[in-house]
């Protein structure tokens, strides 16, 4: 990641605002995304491991599990709201400000989960508070990737935008690994009663570090020079970013939402795939601990491949890389589920690395840069955040749809889910290929292109 800060014309914001520093921006995005997604993923793990027994009535374990997973899902419901509010904040008041605010809000919510009373102590107030804090988490995380990738893209030299912006995506994977690495040893090493009474709280209370780190790291990054110049010269009265987005870029917004559906590959492999492997009704006989390792290996593979594909997108272009990765990954989901059906854990490891660690990352490492390039600077954070989070909210229903069309006892589950996944990936690929090509274009070129084609 070594590079020399690039000097741009100085602005009224001062000399510091006139220096582009992609290295510092990428590091800020990497660390910030890792810490925020540590918090978000930590809740996901705890929702299956400990929350059913702690925050819900113990009379019916099945109902408790369903209720606990429902609190996990509400985090996606609040993400579009956070995208609108925090996207507007980032576009109007600065990328740096929205990143600091989002991280502090996420750290507060996660720290507060570690202090919550249990159902046995306060009854229904416990799950009610849990839902509120999860809503705050979803709201906060909606502004993270949009703000971080905008900051990096606008700081980076045109020839390396994809490489530098990929580090914020790598950070999200590192955050998931950290959550697993902190929570699971406690679950294994502590006696069950100690883990359920106080041990699970330790990783959540460690989020106090997020609050401190968010301030120390992100306050040192300057606004991108182009954004600082634009905000300094902007008229006093501006249209609310969401209104301008809907008025001038509805086609771009719809295409980016459709492109986000490529996340169906992860939904099929790491969410439905876990249920298919471990639920007794499907009869494949894997344990939850085995598939925790599968998920961990997939995330580690992604950490390795993301910077490579980010750099590759700078050389060959982003559209074909994203479309090819999504379609090939969609095709191979059938093989991954077939490997589960065969009961071979080594084969499952190989398949998850190929599908999730390689081909999906061809899309995942690249989409943040490509989305940022589709929107003009004045609505860039809003355009990215709204499209990504609406797409993710819709995609969060895919595992439920998979279970409905291929419930336990079904035949040809790998083929049914694989073909469905492929169909969704083809929709995303078409949306990608219909989008403006950004290869070899500067942000200034793209800004002019978008100005010349409003509503496209």
VOPAGU-2260 file (C-alpha; in pm, 1 decimal, decimal comma):
REM VOPAGU-2260
SITE   aa  ch    i         X         Y         Z
SITE  UNK   A    0       0,0       0,0       0,0
SITE  UNK   A    1     297,3     234,0     -14,5
SITE  UNK   A    2     248,7     551,9    -213,5
SITE  UNK   A    3     352,5     913,8    -196,5
SITE  UNK   A    4      84,6    1169,7    -106,0
SITE  UNK   A    5     -28,5    1349,1    -423,8
SITE  UNK   A    6     -52,0    1725,2    -423,0
SITE  UNK   A    7    -367,1    1875,5    -568,9
SITE  UNK   A    8    -448,4    2245,6    -602,1
SITE  UNK   A    9    -488,8    2401,1    -259,5
SITE  UNK   A   10    -834,4    2512,0    -159,5
SITE  UNK   A   11    -989,3    2751,9      83,1
SITE  UNK   A   12    -992,6    2470,7     335,1
SITE  UNK   A   13    -623,2    2514,2     393,9
SITE  UNK   A   14    -306,7    2340,5     294,9
SITE  UNK   A   15    -395,7    2010,9     454,8
SITE  UNK   A   16    -711,0    1990,2     245,5
SITE  UNK   A   17    -497,3    2023,6     -68,2
SITE  UNK   A   18    -305,7    1700,6     -22,4
SITE  UNK   A   19    -436,5    1370,4    -153,2
SITE  UNK   A   20    -319,2    1084,0      63,7
SITE  UNK   A   21    -463,9     753,2     -60,6
SITE  UNK   A   22    -245,5     551,2     175,8
SITE  UNK   A   23    -381,5     719,6     487,8
SITE  UNK   A   24    -738,5     715,0     351,1
SITE  UNK   A   25    -714,9     342,5     270,4
SITE  UNK   A   26    -573,3     262,3     613,5
SITE  UNK   A   27    -850,9     460,6     779,4
SITE  UNK   A   28   -1109,9     276,9     568,7
SITE  UNK   A   29    -952,7     -61,4     644,2
SITE  UNK   A   30    -934,6     -14,3    1021,2
SITE  UNK   A   31   -1270,9     158,0    1046,9
SITE  UNK   A   32   -1451,6    -107,1     843,3
SITE  UNK   A   33   -1282,4    -385,0    1039,6
SITE  UNK   A   34   -1395,1    -238,1    1371,5
SITE  UNK   A   35   -1749,3    -160,4    1256,1
SITE  UNK   A   36   -1800,9    -503,6    1100,7
SITE  UNK   A   37   -1647,9    -666,2    1408,1
SITE  UNK   A   38   -1939,0    -515,0    1599,7
SITE  UNK   A   39   -2197,5    -608,9    1338,0
SITE  UNK   A   40   -2071,6    -967,8    1298,5
SITE  UNK   A   41   -2033,5   -1014,7    1674,8
SITE  UNK   A   42   -2405,6    -963,1    1718,6
SITE  UNK   A   43   -2474,1   -1216,4    1440,5
SITE  UNK   A   44   -2270,9   -1485,3    1617,4
SITE  UNK   A   45   -2419,2   -1412,9    1957,7
SITE  UNK   A   46   -2772,3   -1422,7    1813,4
SITE  UNK   A   47   -2728,0   -1794,6    1749,8
SITE  UNK   A   48   -2493,4   -1890,8    2035,8
SITE  UNK   A   49   -2624,4   -1714,4    2346,9
SITE  UNK   A   50   -2909,1   -1468,6    2292,6
SITE  UNK   A   51   -3193,2   -1726,2    2270,8
SITE  UNK   A   52   -3125,3   -1846,7    2626,2
SITE  UNK   A   53   -3052,6   -1502,8    2776,1
SITE  UNK   A   54   -3295,3   -1253,4    2626,1
SITE  UNK   A   55   -3602,8   -1464,6    2552,1
SITE  UNK   A   56   -3840,9   -1694,3    2744,2
SITE  UNK   A   57   -3689,1   -2038,3    2793,9
SITE  UNK   A   58   -4013,0   -2235,1    2770,0
SITE  UNK   A   59   -3989,8   -2297,2    2395,8
SITE  UNK   A   60   -3633,5   -2315,8    2259,6
SITE  UNK   A   61   -3750,0   -2305,2    1895,7
SITE  UNK   A   62   -3945,4   -1984,7    1948,1
SITE  UNK   A   63   -3649,4   -1835,1    2133,1
SITE  UNK   A   64   -3414,3   -1910,3    1842,5
SITE  UNK   A   65   -3656,1   -1765,5    1588,1
SITE  UNK   A   66   -3704,1   -1452,6    1798,0
SITE  UNK   A   67   -3329,4   -1411,3    1842,3
SITE  UNK   A   68   -3265,5   -1439,2    1468,6
SITE  UNK   A   69   -3546,2   -1190,2    1408,9
SITE  UNK   A   70   -3359,1    -933,0    1616,9
SITE  UNK   A   71   -3057,4   -1001,6    1394,2
SITE  UNK   A   72   -3269,1    -935,5    1083,5
SITE  UNK   A   73   -3400,7    -598,4    1201,1
SITE  UNK   A   74   -3050,2    -461,7    1153,7
SITE  UNK   A   75   -3115,5    -480,5     780,2
SITE  UNK   A   76   -3449,4    -301,9     812,6
SITE  UNK   A   77   -3286,5      12,3     953,7
SITE  UNK   A   78   -3000,9      15,8     701,3
SITE  UNK   A   79   -3189,7     201,7     423,5
SITE  UNK   A   80   -3291,3     469,0     676,5
SITE  UNK   A   81   -2930,8     503,5     787,3
SITE  UNK   A   82   -2825,5     519,5     421,4
SITE  UNK   A   83   -3053,2     817,6     355,0
SITE  UNK   A   84   -2962,1    1009,3     671,7
SITE  UNK   A   85   -2590,4     933,0     690,0
SITE  UNK   A   86   -2549,5     953,9     312,4
SITE  UNK   A   87   -2689,6    1307,0     320,7
SITE  UNK   A   88   -2464,8    1392,9     614,3
SITE  UNK   A   89   -2159,1    1264,6     429,4
SITE  UNK   A   90   -2244,4    1451,8     110,1
SITE  UNK   A   91   -2332,8    1779,4     280,1
SITE  UNK   A   92   -2092,9    1794,6     575,9
SITE  UNK   A   93   -1799,8    1575,6     477,2
SITE  UNK   A   94   -1685,3    1216,0     436,5
SITE  UNK   A   95   -1467,0    1242,9     746,7
SITE  UNK   A   96   -1750,2    1359,2     970,9
SITE  UNK   A   97   -1990,2    1083,3     869,9
SITE  UNK   A   98   -1722,8     815,8     918,7
SITE  UNK   A   99   -1639,0     931,6    1269,9
SITE  UNK   A  100   -2006,5     959,7    1362,8
SITE  UNK   A  101   -2098,2     616,3    1222,5
SITE  UNK   A  102   -1813,6     446,2    1405,8
SITE  UNK   A  103   -1891,2     613,1    1737,8
SITE  UNK   A  104   -2260,5     525,8    1705,9
SITE  UNK   A  105   -2179,9     161,9    1626,1
SITE  UNK   A  106   -1936,4     140,5    1916,3
SITE  UNK   A  107   -2191,5     283,3    2157,0
SITE  UNK   A  108   -2465,7      41,7    2048,3
SITE  UNK   A  109   -2243,4    -265,0    2070,6
SITE  UNK   A  110   -2096,8    -163,3    2407,2
SITE  UNK   A  111   -2451,8    -114,4    2538,4
SITE  UNK   A  112   -2547,3    -470,8    2434,0
SITE  UNK   A  113   -2277,7    -594,2    2672,2
SITE  UNK   A  114   -2449,6    -409,9    2959,2
SITE  UNK   A  115   -2806,2    -525,4    2892,7
SITE  UNK   A  116   -3006,4    -700,5    3166,6
SITE  UNK   A  117   -3135,9   -1048,6    3087,7
SITE  UNK   A  118   -3493,6   -1168,6    3038,9
SITE  UNK   A  119   -3480,9   -1326,2    3383,0
SITE  UNK   A  120   -3399,4    -987,4    3534,6
SITE  UNK   A  121   -3636,3    -748,1    3354,3
SITE  UNK   A  122   -3865,6    -962,6    3139,2
SITE  UNK   A  123   -3974,1    -832,3    2798,3
SITE  UNK   A  124   -3775,6    -511,9    2842,7
SITE  UNK   A  125   -3459,0    -714,1    2769,6
SITE  UNK   A  126   -3550,1    -820,1    2411,0
SITE  UNK   A  127   -3704,3    -475,9    2348,8
SITE  UNK   A  128   -3374,8    -304,4    2433,4
SITE  UNK   A  129   -3188,1    -560,9    2224,3
SITE  UNK   A  130   -3401,5    -477,4    1920,2
SITE  UNK   A  131   -3346,8    -103,1    1967,6
SITE  UNK   A  132   -2969,6    -147,3    1983,8
SITE  UNK   A  133   -2972,8    -370,0    1675,2
SITE  UNK   A  134   -3166,8    -102,2    1487,7
SITE  UNK   A  135   -2899,8     149,8    1587,9
SITE  UNK   A  136   -2629,1     -89,0    1463,3
SITE  UNK   A  137   -2798,5    -124,2    1125,1
SITE  UNK   A  138   -2843,5     252,1    1100,9
SITE  UNK   A  139   -2475,7     312,8    1179,7
SITE  UNK   A  140   -2325,3      49,4     951,3
SITE  UNK   A  141   -2523,4     187,6     655,0
SITE  UNK   A  142   -2296,3     491,2     642,3
SITE  UNK   A  143   -1965,7     309,4     685,8
SITE  UNK   A  144   -1876,8     159,5     348,4
SITE  UNK   A  145   -2028,5     441,9     143,8
SITE  UNK   A  146   -1835,3     707,4     334,9
SITE  UNK   A  147   -1512,8     507,2     354,6
SITE  UNK   A  148   -1500,9     412,8     -12,9
SITE  UNK   A  149   -1592,5     769,2    -121,5
SITE  UNK   A  150   -1309,2     903,5      92,2
SITE  UNK   A  151   -1062,0     654,9     -56,2
SITE  UNK   A  152   -1176,0     690,2    -418,5
SITE  UNK   A  153   -1156,4    1070,2    -402,9
SITE  UNK   A  154    -809,0    1059,1    -245,3
SITE  UNK   A  155    -668,5     798,8    -486,7
SITE  UNK   A  156    -485,5     843,9    -815,9
SITE  UNK   A  157    -709,3     746,6   -1108,4
SITE  UNK   A  158    -495,6     446,5   -1203,8
SITE  UNK   A  159    -524,0     288,2    -855,8
SITE  UNK   A  160    -878,6     368,0    -738,3
SITE  UNK   A  161    -982,9       2,3    -737,9
SITE  UNK   A  162    -676,0    -114,2    -547,8
SITE  UNK   A  163    -698,6     141,4    -269,1
SITE  UNK   A  164   -1077,9     121,1    -231,7
SITE  UNK   A  165   -1061,6    -258,0    -199,9
SITE  UNK   A  166    -900,6    -222,4     144,0
SITE  UNK   A  167   -1226,6    -105,6     300,1
SITE  UNK   A  168   -1384,2    -429,3     169,9
SITE  UNK   A  169   -1093,7    -630,1     306,7
SITE  UNK   A  170   -1156,0    -461,1     641,6
SITE  UNK   A  171   -1513,4    -590,0     652,5
SITE  UNK   A  172   -1384,4    -947,3     616,5
SITE  UNK   A  173   -1119,6    -891,6     884,8
SITE  UNK   A  174   -1392,0    -763,3    1118,5
SITE  UNK   A  175   -1590,4   -1084,9    1076,9
SITE  UNK   A  176   -1277,9   -1290,2    1148,5
SITE  UNK   A  177   -1203,2   -1085,7    1460,7
SITE  UNK   A  178   -1555,2   -1137,9    1594,7
SITE  UNK   A  179   -1517,4   -1512,8    1553,9
SITE  UNK   A  180   -1166,6   -1510,5    1701,5
SITE  UNK   A  181   -1278,1   -1323,3    2015,3
SITE  UNK   A  182   -1614,8   -1484,5    2091,4
SITE  UNK   A  183   -1551,9   -1851,2    2016,0
SITE  UNK   A  184   -1248,4   -1911,6    2242,2
SITE  UNK   A  185   -1454,3   -1774,4    2531,0
SITE  UNK   A  186   -1736,3   -2012,0    2441,8
SITE  UNK   A  187   -1494,8   -2305,4    2436,4
SITE  UNK   A  188   -1272,7   -2224,6    2735,4
SITE  UNK   A  189   -1526,4   -2096,4    2989,8
SITE  UNK   A  190   -1772,5   -2327,7    3167,4
SITE  UNK   A  191   -2116,5   -2296,5    3010,0
SITE  UNK   A  192   -2271,0   -2120,3    3309,8
SITE  UNK   A  193   -1990,7   -1861,0    3325,7
SITE  UNK   A  194   -2002,1   -1797,4    2951,8
SITE  UNK   A  195   -2379,7   -1743,6    2957,4
SITE  UNK   A  196   -2368,9   -1524,3    3269,1
SITE  UNK   A  197   -2076,6   -1291,7    3192,0
SITE  UNK   A  198   -1827,0   -1435,9    2941,2
SITE  UNK   A  199   -2026,2   -1344,2    2631,1
SITE  UNK   A  200   -2031,1    -979,6    2742,7
SITE  UNK   A  201   -1652,2    -933,6    2715,6
SITE  UNK   A  202   -1634,8    -902,1    2333,1
SITE  UNK   A  203   -1919,2    -649,3    2338,7
SITE  UNK   A  204   -1757,8    -441,4    2611,0
SITE  UNK   A  205   -1436,5    -437,5    2408,7
SITE  UNK   A  206   -1624,9    -213,5    2168,6
SITE  UNK   A  207   -1524,3      70,9    2395,2
SITE  UNK   A  208   -1198,8      40,5    2199,4
SITE  UNK   A  209   -1397,9     119,7    1885,3
SITE  UNK   A  210   -1509,7     450,6    2031,5
SITE  UNK   A  211   -1152,1     550,7    2111,8
SITE  UNK   A  212   -1005,0     412,7    1788,4
SITE  UNK   A  213   -1270,2     583,9    1580,2
SITE  UNK   A  214   -1175,4     920,9    1717,4
SITE  UNK   A  215    -798,4     873,9    1706,0
SITE  UNK   A  216    -781,0     721,0    1357,8
SITE  UNK   A  217   -1038,5     909,8    1158,2
SITE  UNK   A  218    -981,6    1255,6    1294,6
SITE  UNK   A  219    -635,9    1248,1    1133,0
SITE  UNK   A  220    -764,5    1199,3     777,7
SITE  UNK   A  221    -831,8    1513,4     572,8
SITE  UNK   A  222   -1125,1    1558,5     337,2
SITE  UNK   A  223   -1039,6    1479,7     -28,4
SITE  UNK   A  224    -921,4    1799,2    -202,2
SITE  UNK   A  225   -1188,1    1784,0    -474,4
SITE  UNK   A  226   -1465,9    1747,2    -220,3
SITE  UNK   A  227   -1322,2    2024,9      -3,5
SITE  UNK   A  228   -1307,2    2255,4    -306,4
SITE  UNK   A  229   -1661,6    2172,3    -412,1
SITE  UNK   A  230   -1806,4    2213,9     -63,7
SITE  UNK   A  231   -1627,2    2544,8     -23,8
SITE  UNK   A  232   -1769,1    2673,5    -352,2
SITE  UNK   A  233   -2117,9    2516,4    -316,0
SITE  UNK   A  234   -2421,8    2747,2    -307,5
SITE  UNK   A  235   -2585,9    2798,3      28,9
SITE  UNK   A  236   -2906,6    2628,7     -80,3
SITE  UNK   A  237   -2878,8    2266,8    -194,8
SITE  UNK   A  238   -3138,8    2006,7    -277,3
SITE  UNK   A  239   -3156,2    1719,1     -25,3
SITE  UNK   A  240   -2926,0    1447,8    -169,2
SITE  UNK   A  241   -3193,3    1174,6    -181,5
SITE  UNK   A  242   -3428,3    1403,6    -375,7
SITE  UNK   A  243   -3155,8    1486,1    -625,0
SITE  UNK   A  244   -3062,0    1118,5    -652,0
SITE  UNK   A  245   -3418,9    1015,9    -735,0
SITE  UNK   A  246   -3466,8    1306,7    -974,4
SITE  UNK   A  247   -3142,2    1285,9   -1169,1
SITE  UNK   A  248   -3011,5     927,1   -1134,7
SITE  UNK   A  249   -3308,4     684,9   -1103,0
SITE  UNK   A  250   -3169,3     447,3   -1364,5
SITE  UNK   A  251   -2826,6     434,7   -1202,1
SITE  UNK   A  252   -2989,2     374,7    -862,9
SITE  UNK   A  253   -3197,2      81,8    -989,9
SITE  UNK   A  254   -2899,2     -75,8   -1163,4
SITE  UNK   A  255   -2682,5     -50,1    -851,9
SITE  UNK   A  256   -2958,6    -208,1    -640,8
SITE  UNK   A  257   -2978,1    -494,9    -892,6
SITE  UNK   A  258   -2598,9    -533,4    -893,0
SITE  UNK   A  259   -2607,2    -569,5    -514,1
SITE  UNK   A  260   -2811,5    -888,0    -559,9
SITE  UNK   A  261   -2483,2   -1066,4    -641,6
SITE  UNK   A  262   -2463,4   -1103,8    -262,5
SITE  UNK   A  263   -2698,0   -1397,7    -321,6
SITE  UNK   A  264   -2380,5   -1605,9    -359,8
SITE  UNK   A  265   -2291,1   -1543,7       4,6
SITE  UNK   A  266   -2652,0   -1600,5     110,0
SITE  UNK   A  267   -2654,5   -1937,0     -67,5
SITE  UNK   A  268   -2316,6   -2055,0      61,2
SITE  UNK   A  269   -2267,2   -1911,3     409,0
SITE  UNK   A  270   -2628,0   -1876,5     528,3
SITE  UNK   A  271   -2851,5   -2128,1     350,9
SITE  UNK   A  272   -2551,7   -2355,5     302,4
SITE  UNK   A  273   -2493,2   -2372,0     678,5
SITE  UNK   A  274   -2854,8   -2470,4     739,9
SITE  UNK   A  275   -2842,1   -2724,9     459,0
SITE  UNK   A  276   -2528,9   -2879,0     607,4
SITE  UNK   A  277   -2624,9   -2880,1     976,4
SITE  UNK   A  278   -3005,1   -2903,8    1008,5
SITE  UNK   A  279   -3119,1   -3259,7    1081,6
SITE  UNK   A  280   -3410,9   -3230,5     841,0
SITE  UNK   A  281   -3174,4   -3213,0     543,5
SITE  UNK   A  282   -2979,4   -3513,3     668,4
SITE  UNK   A  283   -2628,4   -3409,0     568,3
SITE  UNK   A  284   -2485,3   -3461,6     915,7
SITE  UNK   A  285   -2237,7   -3173,8     958,3
SITE  UNK   A  286   -2193,6   -3004,5    1295,8
SITE  UNK   A  287   -2224,3   -2632,8    1360,4
SITE  UNK   A  288   -1860,2   -2616,3    1471,7
SITE  UNK   A  289   -1743,0   -2768,6    1142,8
SITE  UNK   A  290   -1926,4   -2503,5     945,5
SITE  UNK   A  291   -1797,7   -2230,1    1165,1
SITE  UNK   A  292   -1455,4   -2330,4    1034,8
SITE  UNK   A  293   -1591,4   -2329,6     678,8
SITE  UNK   A  294   -1710,0   -1970,9     724,8
SITE  UNK   A  295   -1379,0   -1871,1     879,9
SITE  UNK   A  296   -1177,6   -2022,6     592,4
SITE  UNK   A  297   -1399,3   -1841,5     338,8
SITE  UNK   A  298   -1334,5   -1508,5     511,9
SITE  UNK   A  299    -958,9   -1570,0     530,9
SITE  UNK   A  300    -949,8   -1653,5     159,2
SITE  UNK   A  301   -1137,3   -1329,5      87,4
SITE  UNK   A  302    -885,8   -1124,3     286,8
SITE  UNK   A  303    -610,4   -1264,3      64,0
SITE  UNK   A  304    -783,7   -1221,0    -272,8
SITE  UNK   A  305    -959,9    -883,4    -233,8
SITE  UNK   A  306    -655,9    -653,6    -290,1
SITE  UNK   A  307    -553,2    -863,4    -590,3
SITE  UNK   A  308    -890,4    -824,2    -760,5
SITE  UNK   A  309    -906,3    -457,0    -666,6
SITE  UNK   A  310    -574,7    -402,0    -844,3
SITE  UNK   A  311    -683,0    -619,8   -1137,9
SITE  UNK   A  312    -992,3    -403,4   -1185,3
SITE  UNK   A  313    -764,7    -103,9   -1240,6
SITE  UNK   A  314    -588,7    -288,3   -1521,2
SITE  UNK   A  315    -873,2    -462,8   -1709,1
SITE  UNK   A  316   -1178,4    -263,1   -1602,9
SITE  UNK   A  317   -1446,9    -329,9   -1344,9
SITE  UNK   A  318   -1758,1    -421,9   -1544,3
SITE  UNK   A  319   -1638,2    -750,2   -1694,6
SITE  UNK   A  320   -1464,2    -856,2   -1372,9
SITE  UNK   A  321   -1781,9    -801,9   -1169,5
SITE  UNK   A  322   -2011,6    -966,6   -1423,1
SITE  UNK   A  323   -1783,8   -1267,2   -1475,5
SITE  UNK   A  324   -1724,3   -1322,2   -1104,2
SITE  UNK   A  325   -2095,6   -1307,6   -1027,1
SITE  UNK   A  326   -2205,4   -1540,7   -1305,7
SITE  UNK   A  327   -1929,4   -1799,3   -1254,9
SITE  UNK   A  328   -1981,9   -1787,4    -877,8
SITE  UNK   A  329   -2355,7   -1838,9    -935,6
SITE  UNK   A  330   -2287,2   -2140,8   -1156,5
SITE  UNK   A  331   -2055,8   -2299,2    -895,8
SITE  UNK   A  332   -2302,3   -2267,1    -605,2
SITE  UNK   A  333   -2462,8   -2591,6    -728,2
SITE  UNK   A  334   -2126,6   -2767,8    -693,4
SITE  UNK   A  335   -2073,0   -2628,4    -344,5
SITE  UNK   A  336   -2412,0   -2753,8    -222,9
SITE  UNK   A  337   -2346,3   -3086,6    -397,4
SITE  UNK   A  338   -2022,2   -3116,1    -197,3
SITE  UNK   A  339   -2226,1   -3070,5     120,9
SITE  UNK   A  340   -2464,7   -3339,5       4,3
SITE  UNK   A  341   -2170,6   -3576,9     -42,2
SITE  UNK   A  342   -2072,6   -3531,1     324,4
SITE  UNK   A  343   -1708,1   -3452,6     241,6
SITE  UNK   A  344   -1571,3   -3171,3     459,6
SITE  UNK   A  345   -1240,8   -3138,5     263,3
SITE  UNK   A  346   -1440,5   -3102,1     -58,4
SITE  UNK   A  347   -1659,6   -2839,4     107,3
SITE  UNK   A  348   -1349,4   -2642,2     208,4
SITE  UNK   A  349   -1216,4   -2650,8    -148,1
SITE  UNK   A  350   -1551,1   -2544,3    -294,5
SITE  UNK   A  351   -1611,3   -2258,8     -49,3
SITE  UNK   A  352   -1265,4   -2114,6    -122,3
SITE  UNK   A  353   -1331,8   -2128,9    -497,2
SITE  UNK   A  354   -1687,8   -1991,4    -485,5
SITE  UNK   A  355   -1674,7   -1746,2    -194,7
SITE  UNK   A  356   -1303,7   -1674,6    -166,5
SITE  UNK   A  357   -1227,3   -1629,7    -537,1
SITE  UNK   A  358   -1518,3   -1573,6    -777,1
SITE  UNK   A  359   -1747,0   -1382,5    -541,9
SITE  UNK   A  360   -1454,2   -1160,8    -445,0
SITE  UNK   A  361   -1407,4   -1066,4    -810,5
SITE  UNK   A  362   -1736,7    -880,7    -760,9
SITE  UNK   A  363   -1703,3    -789,8    -394,3
SITE  UNK   A  364   -1355,6    -636,8    -421,0
SITE  UNK   A  365   -1464,8    -418,1    -711,3
SITE  UNK   A  366   -1823,7    -306,6    -656,1
SITE  UNK   A  367   -1748,1     -28,8    -405,5
SITE  UNK   A  368   -1524,0     153,9    -650,7
SITE  UNK   A  369   -1762,3      94,7    -942,1
SITE  UNK   A  370   -2064,7     220,9    -746,5
SITE  UNK   A  371   -1875,6     534,1    -640,7
SITE  UNK   A  372   -1784,6     599,4   -1003,4
SITE  UNK   A  373   -2151,7     591,4   -1104,7
SITE  UNK   A  374   -2252,6     898,5    -899,2
SITE  UNK   A  375   -2138,0    1262,8    -904,9
SITE  UNK   A  376   -1947,4    1387,6    -603,5
SITE  UNK   A  377   -2230,4    1591,3    -451,3
SITE  UNK   A  378   -2449,6    1279,6    -408,3
SITE  UNK   A  379   -2181,1    1009,5    -410,6
SITE  UNK   A  380   -2216,6     883,4     -52,0
SITE  UNK   A  381   -2597,0     890,8     -71,2
SITE  UNK   A  382   -2606,0     711,7    -406,9
SITE  UNK   A  383   -2375,0     437,8    -286,3
SITE  UNK   A  384   -2533,2     393,5      57,3
SITE  UNK   A  385   -2896,3     395,4     -58,4
SITE  UNK   A  386   -2841,7     152,7    -347,3
SITE  UNK   A  387   -2624,1     -87,2    -147,6
SITE  UNK   A  388   -2846,1     -98,5     157,9
SITE  UNK   A  389   -3175,0    -130,7     -29,3
SITE  UNK   A  390   -3015,0    -414,6    -224,4
SITE  UNK   A  391   -2889,1    -582,1      92,4
SITE  UNK   A  392   -3227,0    -547,3     263,2
SITE  UNK   A  393   -3393,0    -727,0     -29,1
SITE  UNK   A  394   -3113,0    -984,0     -45,9
SITE  UNK   A  395   -3157,2   -1064,2     323,9
SITE  UNK   A  396   -3480,5   -1241,0     227,0
SITE  UNK   A  397   -3305,0   -1477,0     -15,9
SITE  UNK   A  398   -3221,5   -1745,2     247,2
SITE  UNK   A  399   -3588,4   -1758,8     352,4
SITE  UNK   A  400   -3689,9   -1795,0     -12,1
SITE  UNK   A  401   -3435,9   -2075,7     -54,6
SITE  UNK   A  402   -3578,9   -2259,1     245,0
SITE  UNK   A  403   -3932,4   -2214,8     108,5
SITE  UNK   A  404   -3852,4   -2357,1    -235,1
SITE  UNK   A  405   -3621,2   -2632,2    -103,0
SITE  UNK   A  406   -3740,0   -2725,1     248,0
SITE  UNK   A  407   -3604,5   -3023,9     443,0
SITE  UNK   A  408   -3703,2   -3343,7     268,1
SITE  UNK   A  409   -3678,8   -3193,6     -81,1
SITE  UNK   A  410   -3496,9   -3363,6    -364,1
SITE  UNK   A  411   -3238,7   -3199,1    -590,0
SITE  UNK   A  412   -3172,3   -2921,0    -337,3
SITE  UNK   A  413   -2828,9   -2829,4    -484,2
SITE  UNK   A  414   -2971,9   -2791,4    -833,7
SITE  UNK   A  415   -3281,5   -2600,1    -721,4
SITE  UNK   A  416   -3088,4   -2348,9    -512,9
SITE  UNK   A  417   -2801,1   -2333,1    -759,4
SITE  UNK   A  418   -3024,0   -2245,1   -1055,5
SITE  UNK   A  419   -3212,3   -1987,4    -848,8
SITE  UNK   A  420   -2883,2   -1829,3    -743,4
SITE  UNK   A  421   -2759,8   -1826,2   -1101,1
SITE  UNK   A  422   -3079,0   -1658,4   -1221,8
SITE  UNK   A  423   -3037,2   -1378,5    -967,0
SITE  UNK   A  424   -2668,9   -1339,9   -1058,8
SITE  UNK   A  425   -2761,6   -1308,0   -1426,5
SITE  UNK   A  426   -2994,3   -1018,9   -1341,5
SITE  UNK   A  427   -2704,8    -851,9   -1159,1
SITE  UNK   A  428   -2467,1    -914,5   -1449,8
SITE  UNK   A  429   -2706,9    -754,5   -1698,0
SITE  UNK   A  430   -2738,9    -449,7   -1471,4
SITE  UNK   A  431   -2358,2    -431,1   -1451,5
SITE  UNK   A  432   -2310,0    -446,7   -1827,3
SITE  UNK   A  433   -2577,6    -179,5   -1878,8
SITE  UNK   A  434   -2386,5      61,3   -1652,6
SITE  UNK   A  435   -2137,2     321,6   -1769,8
SITE  UNK   A  436   -1789,0     185,9   -1833,4
SITE  UNK   A  437   -1533,9     354,7   -1610,0
SITE  UNK   A  438   -1212,3     203,1   -1744,6
SITE  UNK   A  439    -942,2     460,5   -1812,9
SITE  UNK   A  440   -1153,2     755,0   -1697,0
SITE  UNK   A  441   -1064,1    1007,5   -1430,9
SITE  UNK   A  442   -1316,7    1114,5   -1170,9
SITE  UNK   A  443   -1334,4    1448,8   -1353,6
SITE  UNK   A  444   -1420,0    1265,8   -1678,3
SITE  UNK   A  445   -1687,1    1062,4   -1502,0
SITE  UNK   A  446   -1828,8    1373,1   -1336,1
SITE  UNK   A  447   -1868,5    1533,8   -1678,4
SITE  UNK   A  448   -2022,8    1219,9   -1823,4
SITE  UNK   A  449   -2281,5    1199,9   -1549,2
SITE  UNK   A  450   -2361,6    1571,9   -1583,5
SITE  UNK   A  451   -2420,3    1524,3   -1953,9
SITE  UNK   A  452   -2656,1    1231,1   -1903,5
SITE  UNK   A  453   -2893,9    1315,4   -1617,0
SITE  UNK   A  454   -3139,8    1041,7   -1530,4
SITE  UNK   A  455   -2931,8     774,3   -1704,1
